Amino acid sequence: MRSHHLRAASDSAGLDDSAYSGFFTSGASPLDFNTTAVTTGLIQPGYGNAFIDHNSDRAWVTTPLGSPAGYFSKTWGSTVPNATSFYNLGSSTATPTNLPTYTRSSGLSATTFYDVTIGYLQDFTPVLIFHNGGDSSFYFYTLEQNPSFIGHLNLLDTNGNTLQPKGVCYDGSHILFLSNRTPLTTVYGIDMPASTTAINGANTTVTTKNTLTTSPSLEDSLIWTGDGVIHPISGGYQHVRFTGSGLTGSSTNYKTFSGGYPSYWGMAVSYKWRQMVLVRKVGFFTFVNNPLYTE
């Protein structure tokens, strides 16, 4: 494990990042997973990308092929897990409690999302952030027992062209994401909205944060490690370290985890237990041999 500490969220006095188990406010060291899985096993159901929220005893999930997103309730407990079964959320046929359907002024209405993260607005309000893989927007919900739809933001580059997000994470101050826009090696970012009233369907100009060395695959997965991101590449996943600050900088490849897309459909991280699990599919809907990585 690296000895230096990550940057806490800017002006974090008053921030309650309990959804991240204090990862930002405690000055925790960056996640640094070993590239060899400690164990493998079946995770049910095959829920795709997920945010493990120990504070609320929930897993906020997207599901394969953009099925309706939502949450599973689970008491995570206080014992450090050593098996992938810890991340089971039910039987193979279990389905999440769905989020309220959003409706945009354009008439678009759905809850089919491909990736999810939790972030904190500039006034410290916690929010769920989703993208659906099919348009150029982020969708925001309240982070509470009964989430409600807040609104969406449209993503535009500096030339006014739309950007379709592919994977999303929160770095303590910004929303970071990949896109299917060439070059695929670009990591984009936007500042967190000031408050819920700023999430109003407006166009938001994004900034290029970093350029990756290896092109990501077009799988909708992205995880913030504290010093960079883990993203999917052809045949594996790559841990990339960032240099610089804010929305500027460069990156260096650090570690590679083998066996990525199309073998794996999603990623989930426990910031409390500092573990990562990959949800693997074989065939179209059969999920087996999910690896668990620790430090």
C-alpha positions as CSV (number, residue, x, y, z in Angstrom):
1,M,0.0,0.0,0.0
2,R,1.3,3.5,-0.8
3,S,2.1,5.6,2.1
4,H,0.9,9.0,0.9
5,H,-2.7,10.1,1.4
6,L,-5.1,11.1,-1.3
7,R,-6.5,14.6,-1.5
8,A,-9.7,15.0,0.5
9,A,-12.7,16.6,-1.2
10,S,-12.0,20.3,-1.5
11,D,-13.4,22.5,1.3
12,S,-14.5,19.2,3.0
13,A,-15.4,20.7,6.3
14,G,-19.0,19.7,6.8
15,L,-18.9,16.9,4.2
16,D,-20.4,13.6,5.4
17,D,-18.9,11.0,3.0
18,S,-20.2,8.0,4.9
19,A,-21.4,6.4,1.7
20,Y,-17.6,6.0,1.0
21,S,-16.9,5.0,4.6
22,G,-15.0,8.2,5.1
23,F,-12.6,7.5,2.2
24,F,-12.3,11.2,1.3
25,T,-12.5,13.0,4.7
26,S,-10.2,10.6,6.5
27,G,-7.3,11.1,4.1
28,A,-7.2,7.4,3.4
29,S,-4.4,6.0,1.2
30,P,-5.3,5.2,-2.4
31,L,-6.7,1.8,-3.2
32,D,-3.9,-0.5,-4.4
33,F,-5.3,-3.9,-5.2
34,N,-3.0,-6.9,-5.8
35,T,-3.4,-8.2,-9.4
36,T,-4.0,-11.8,-8.3
37,A,-7.5,-12.5,-7.0
38,V,-7.6,-14.0,-3.5
39,T,-10.6,-16.1,-4.4
40,T,-13.3,-16.6,-7.0
41,G,-16.9,-17.6,-6.7
42,L,-20.4,-17.1,-7.9
43,I,-22.1,-13.8,-7.3
44,Q,-25.9,-13.7,-7.6
45,P,-27.6,-12.1,-9.3
46,G,-25.3,-10.8,-12.0
47,Y,-25.9,-7.2,-11.3
48,G,-23.3,-5.4,-13.4
49,N,-21.7,-2.2,-12.0
50,A,-22.6,-1.4,-8.4
51,F,-21.8,1.0,-5.6
52,I,-21.4,-0.8,-2.3
53,D,-22.9,1.6,0.3
54,H,-22.1,0.2,3.8
55,N,-23.6,3.2,5.5
56,S,-27.1,2.6,4.1
57,D,-26.8,-1.2,4.0
58,R,-27.5,-1.1,0.2
59,A,-25.9,-1.9,-3.1
60,W,-26.9,0.7,-5.7
61,V,-26.8,-1.3,-8.9
62,T,-27.1,-1.2,-12.7
63,T,-27.8,-4.4,-14.4
64,P,-26.6,-6.1,-17.6
65,L,-27.9,-4.7,-20.9
66,G,-29.3,-1.7,-19.1
67,S,-32.2,-3.4,-17.3
68,P,-33.9,-1.1,-14.8
69,A,-31.5,0.1,-12.1
70,G,-32.1,0.4,-8.4
71,Y,-30.9,-1.1,-5.1
72,F,-30.6,-4.2,-3.1
73,S,-30.8,-4.0,0.7
74,K,-28.2,-6.0,2.6
75,T,-26.7,-5.8,6.1
76,W,-23.0,-5.8,5.3
77,G,-21.9,-6.3,8.9
78,S,-18.6,-5.6,10.5
79,T,-16.5,-8.6,9.6
80,V,-13.9,-8.2,6.8
81,P,-15.1,-10.6,4.1
82,N,-12.8,-13.2,2.5
83,A,-15.2,-14.7,0.0
84,T,-17.0,-13.4,-3.1
85,S,-20.2,-14.7,-1.6
86,F,-20.1,-11.6,0.7
87,Y,-21.2,-9.6,-2.3
88,N,-24.2,-11.8,-3.1
89,L,-27.4,-9.9,-3.2
90,G,-29.9,-12.7,-3.5
91,S,-30.8,-15.6,-5.7
92,S,-30.0,-15.8,-9.4
93,T,-33.4,-14.4,-10.2
94,A,-33.5,-11.6,-7.7
95,T,-34.2,-8.1,-9.0
96,P,-33.5,-4.7,-7.4
97,T,-36.0,-2.3,-6.1
98,N,-36.3,0.0,-9.0
99,L,-35.7,3.8,-9.0
100,P,-38.5,6.1,-9.8
101,T,-38.8,6.6,-13.5
102,Y,-37.5,9.9,-14.8
103,T,-39.3,12.0,-17.4
104,R,-37.5,14.6,-19.4
105,S,-39.1,17.6,-21.2
106,S,-38.2,15.8,-24.4
107,G,-40.5,12.9,-23.4
108,L,-37.7,10.5,-22.8
109,S,-38.6,8.3,-19.8
110,A,-36.8,5.3,-18.4
111,T,-34.6,3.9,-15.6
112,T,-32.2,1.8,-17.7
113,F,-28.7,2.8,-16.5
114,Y,-25.3,1.3,-17.2
115,D,-23.1,2.8,-14.5
116,V,-23.6,4.4,-11.1
117,T,-21.6,6.4,-8.6
118,I,-22.3,8.6,-5.5
119,G,-21.0,12.1,-5.4
120,Y,-21.4,15.3,-3.3
121,L,-22.7,18.6,-4.6
122,Q,-20.8,21.7,-3.7
123,D,-23.3,22.3,-0.9
124,F,-22.4,18.7,0.3
125,T,-25.7,17.2,-0.7
126,P,-25.2,13.5,-1.5
127,V,-26.5,12.3,-4.9
128,L,-26.7,9.2,-7.0
129,I,-25.3,9.7,-10.5
130,F,-26.2,7.5,-13.4
131,H,-25.7,7.3,-17.1
132,N,-27.7,5.2,-19.5
133,G,-25.2,4.5,-22.2
134,G,-27.5,5.8,-24.9
135,D,-27.4,9.6,-24.7
136,S,-25.2,12.5,-23.6
137,S,-26.5,13.1,-20.1
138,F,-26.0,12.3,-16.4
139,Y,-29.0,11.6,-14.3
140,F,-29.2,12.5,-10.6
141,Y,-31.3,11.1,-7.8
142,T,-31.4,11.9,-4.1
143,L,-29.4,9.6,-1.9
144,E,-32.0,8.6,0.7
145,Q,-34.2,5.7,1.7
146,N,-36.7,6.5,-1.0
147,P,-34.7,8.2,-3.8
148,S,-36.4,10.7,-6.0
149,F,-35.4,12.0,-9.4
150,I,-33.6,15.4,-9.3
151,G,-32.9,16.1,-12.9
152,H,-30.2,15.7,-15.6
153,L,-27.3,17.5,-17.2
154,N,-26.3,17.4,-20.8
155,L,-22.6,16.9,-21.6
156,L,-21.0,19.0,-24.4
157,D,-17.3,19.4,-25.4
158,T,-15.7,22.8,-25.8
159,N,-17.0,22.8,-29.4
160,G,-20.5,22.3,-28.4
161,N,-20.7,18.7,-29.5
162,T,-22.4,16.1,-27.3
163,L,-20.4,13.4,-25.4
164,Q,-21.9,10.1,-24.5
165,P,-20.5,8.9,-21.2
166,K,-19.2,5.3,-20.8
167,G,-18.4,4.7,-17.1
168,V,-18.5,7.3,-14.3
169,C,-16.9,7.9,-11.0
170,Y,-16.4,10.7,-8.4
171,D,-13.0,11.9,-7.4
172,G,-13.9,14.1,-4.4
173,S,-14.7,17.2,-6.4
174,H,-15.6,16.2,-9.9
175,I,-17.5,13.7,-12.0
176,L,-15.1,11.8,-14.2
177,F,-16.1,9.7,-17.2
178,L,-15.0,8.0,-20.3
179,S,-16.7,8.4,-23.7
180,N,-17.1,6.5,-26.9
181,R,-15.8,9.6,-28.7
182,T,-12.5,9.2,-30.5
183,P,-9.8,9.3,-29.1
184,L,-11.1,6.7,-26.6
185,T,-8.1,7.5,-24.3
186,T,-9.6,10.7,-23.0
187,V,-10.9,11.0,-19.4
188,Y,-13.4,13.8,-19.1
189,G,-14.5,15.7,-16.1
190,I,-17.0,18.3,-14.9
191,D,-17.3,20.1,-11.6
192,M,-20.0,18.9,-9.3
193,P,-23.1,21.1,-9.5
194,A,-23.5,23.8,-6.9
195,S,-26.8,22.4,-5.6
196,T,-29.8,20.5,-6.7
197,T,-31.3,23.6,-8.4
198,A,-28.3,23.6,-10.8
199,I,-29.4,20.1,-12.1
200,N,-31.9,21.4,-14.5
201,G,-31.3,19.9,-17.9
202,A,-28.8,22.6,-18.8
203,N,-25.9,22.0,-21.2
204,T,-22.6,21.5,-19.3
205,T,-19.2,22.0,-20.9
206,V,-16.8,19.2,-20.0
207,T,-13.0,19.4,-19.6
208,T,-10.4,16.9,-20.6
209,K,-8.8,15.7,-17.4
210,N,-6.2,13.1,-18.4
211,T,-5.2,11.1,-21.4
212,L,-4.8,7.3,-20.9
213,T,-2.0,5.3,-22.4
214,T,-4.2,2.3,-23.2
215,S,-7.6,2.7,-24.9
216,P,-10.4,1.6,-22.7
217,S,-12.9,-1.0,-24.1
218,L,-16.4,0.3,-24.5
219,E,-17.6,-1.3,-21.3
220,D,-19.4,1.0,-18.9
221,S,-17.1,0.8,-15.8
222,L,-14.9,3.2,-14.0
223,I,-13.7,3.3,-10.4
224,W,-11.9,6.1,-8.5
225,T,-8.9,4.7,-6.5
226,G,-7.7,7.9,-4.8
227,D,-4.7,8.4,-7.1
228,G,-6.4,7.6,-10.5
229,V,-8.9,5.2,-11.9
230,I,-9.4,1.6,-12.8
231,H,-10.9,1.2,-16.2
232,P,-11.7,-1.7,-18.6
233,I,-9.3,-2.5,-21.5
234,S,-9.4,-5.3,-24.0
235,G,-8.9,-8.5,-22.1
236,G,-8.5,-6.9,-18.6
237,Y,-8.7,-3.8,-16.4
238,Q,-6.1,-1.1,-16.0
239,H,-5.2,0.9,-12.8
240,V,-4.0,4.3,-14.0
241,R,-2.4,6.8,-11.8
242,F,-3.0,10.5,-12.4
243,T,-0.6,13.4,-11.9
244,G,-1.6,17.1,-11.8
245,S,-4.6,18.6,-10.0
246,G,-8.1,19.7,-10.7
247,L,-9.1,18.9,-14.2
248,T,-5.6,18.9,-15.7
249,G,-2.8,16.4,-15.7
250,S,-1.4,13.3,-17.2
251,S,-1.5,9.6,-16.4
252,T,0.7,6.5,-16.1
253,N,-0.3,2.9,-16.3
254,Y,0.3,1.2,-13.0
255,K,-1.3,-2.3,-12.9
256,T,-3.3,-4.6,-15.1
257,F,-5.9,-7.1,-14.0
258,S,-6.4,-9.8,-16.6
259,G,-9.7,-11.3,-17.8
260,G,-11.7,-8.2,-18.7
261,Y,-14.4,-7.5,-21.3
262,P,-16.1,-9.5,-22.7
263,S,-15.5,-11.9,-19.8
264,Y,-16.7,-9.3,-17.1
265,W,-19.7,-7.2,-17.2
266,G,-19.2,-4.9,-14.2
267,M,-17.2,-3.8,-11.2
268,A,-18.0,-3.1,-7.6
269,V,-15.7,-1.7,-4.8
270,S,-16.0,-1.7,-1.1
271,Y,-14.3,1.5,0.1
272,K,-14.8,0.3,3.7
273,W,-13.0,-3.1,3.2
274,R,-10.8,-1.9,0.3
275,Q,-11.8,-4.7,-2.0
276,M,-12.9,-5.0,-5.6
277,V,-15.0,-7.7,-7.2
278,L,-15.6,-8.2,-11.0
279,V,-18.9,-9.6,-12.0
280,R,-18.2,-12.1,-14.8
281,K,-20.5,-13.4,-17.5
282,V,-20.0,-16.5,-19.7
283,G,-22.4,-16.8,-22.5
284,F,-25.2,-14.3,-22.5
285,F,-26.7,-14.3,-19.0
286,T,-24.6,-16.9,-17.0
287,F,-22.4,-15.4,-14.3
288,V,-19.6,-17.5,-12.9
289,N,-16.1,-17.3,-11.3
290,N,-16.3,-13.7,-10.0
291,P,-12.8,-12.7,-8.7
292,L,-12.2,-10.8,-5.5
293,Y,-9.2,-8.5,-5.2
294,T,-7.7,-7.2,-2.0
295,E,-4.6,-5.2,-1.1
